[in-house]
């Protein structure tokens, strides 16, 4: 009954979309907004023997072996999400949650620990030696 009217409206919409497409052809497309990880508390800590079951579950989810000890763990909202071995740098993470930001935190903490060991390895023997020499005099 109203087919000429529907056809005219459809043609007008097609023309409108074509004009918009040619007008935006020279402009760069806007980038989609970055997804930020949810704001849950993140806890980084050393792995203890009672974490073996949780670590094994995490490794099973990723179809890999648990990382060798000593290891750092990352918990998000109280749940284990990733682990990083301090022995060889291997990692496991929960494949069902975004974990890139958590792995960055674990690697940064591992670098801090490594740097502090290097610094303490250089400084402490000298201080210890001076203290021993002073006490022997």
QUIGI-V709026 format. One record per residue. N is the residue number from 1. RES is the residue in three letters. PHI is phi as a letter, one per 20 degrees, with the letter a starting at -180 (NA if undefined). OMEGA is omega in whole degrees, -180 to 180 (NA if undefined). Layout:
N:RES:PHI:OMEGA / N:RES:PHI:OMEGA
This chain:
1:UNK:NA:-179 / 2:UNK:d:-175 / 3:UNK:f:177 / 4:UNK:f:179 / 5:UNK:f:179 / 6:UNK:f:180 / 7:UNK:f:180 / 8:UNK:f:179 / 9:UNK:f:179 / 10:UNK:f:180 / 11:UNK:f:178 / 12:UNK:f:180 / 13:UNK:f:178 / 14:UNK:f:179 / 15:UNK:f:179 / 16:UNK:f:179 / 17:UNK:f:178 / 18:UNK:f:178 / 19:UNK:f:180 / 20:UNK:f:-180 / 21:UNK:f:180 / 22:UNK:f:179 / 23:UNK:f:-178 / 24:UNK:e:-177 / 25:UNK:f:-178 / 26:UNK:e:-178 / 27:UNK:e:175 / 28:UNK:f:180 / 29:UNK:f:178 / 30:UNK:f:179 / 31:UNK:f:177 / 32:UNK:f:-179 / 33:UNK:f:179 / 34:UNK:f:176 / 35:UNK:e:177 / 36:UNK:e:179 / 37:UNK:f:180 / 38:UNK:f:-177 / 39:UNK:e:176 / 40:UNK:d:179 / 41:UNK:f:179 / 42:UNK:d:178 / 43:UNK:d:174 / 44:UNK:d:-179 / 45:UNK:b:176 / 46:UNK:f:178 / 47:UNK:e:178 / 48:UNK:d:-179 / 49:UNK:g:-179 / 50:UNK:f:176 / 51:UNK:e:-174 / 52:UNK:g:-179 / 53:UNK:f:179 / 54:UNK:f:180 / 55:UNK:f:178 / 56:UNK:f:178 / 57:UNK:f:179 / 58:UNK:f:179 / 59:UNK:f:178 / 60:UNK:f:178 / 61:UNK:g:-178 / 62:UNK:e:-178 / 63:UNK:l:178 / 64:UNK:b:178 / 65:UNK:e:176 / 66:UNK:f:-179 / 67:UNK:f:180 / 68:UNK:f:-180 / 69:UNK:e:-1 / 70:UNK:f:-177 / 71:UNK:c:172 / 72:UNK:d:178 / 73:UNK:d:174 / 74:UNK:c:176 / 75:UNK:d:177 / 76:UNK:d:-178 / 77:UNK:m:179 / 78:UNK:n:180 / 79:UNK:d:-180 / 80:UNK:f:-179 / 81:UNK:d:-178 / 82:UNK:b:177 / 83:UNK:b:-180 / 84:UNK:c:178 / 85:UNK:f:176 / 86:UNK:e:-180 / 87:UNK:f:-176 / 88:UNK:c:177 / 89:UNK:n:180 / 90:UNK:f:-177 / 91:UNK:c:167 / 92:UNK:c:179 / 93:UNK:b:-180 / 94:UNK:f:-176 / 95:UNK:f:-178 / 96:UNK:e:179 / 97:UNK:c:176 / 98:UNK:f:-174 / 99:UNK:c:-178 / 100:UNK:f:-179 / 101:UNK:f:179 / 102:UNK:f:178 / 103:UNK:f:175 / 104:UNK:f:178 / 105:UNK:f:179 / 106:UNK:f:-180 / 107:UNK:f:178 / 108:UNK:f:179 / 109:UNK:f:178 / 110:UNK:f:177 / 111:UNK:f:178 / 112:UNK:f:180 / 113:UNK:f:180 / 114:UNK:f:179 / 115:UNK:f:-179 / 116:UNK:f:176 / 117:UNK:f:179 / 118:UNK:f:-180 / 119:UNK:f:-179 / 120:UNK:f:178 / 121:UNK:f:-180 / 122:UNK:e:-171 / 123:UNK:e:-173 / 124:UNK:f:180 / 125:UNK:f:179 / 126:UNK:f:179 / 127:UNK:f:-180 / 128:UNK:f:-179 / 129:UNK:f:179 / 130:UNK:f:-180 / 131:UNK:f:179 / 132:UNK:f:180 / 133:UNK:f:-180 / 134:UNK:f:-179 / 135:UNK:f:-180 / 136:UNK:e:-176 / 137:UNK:f:NA
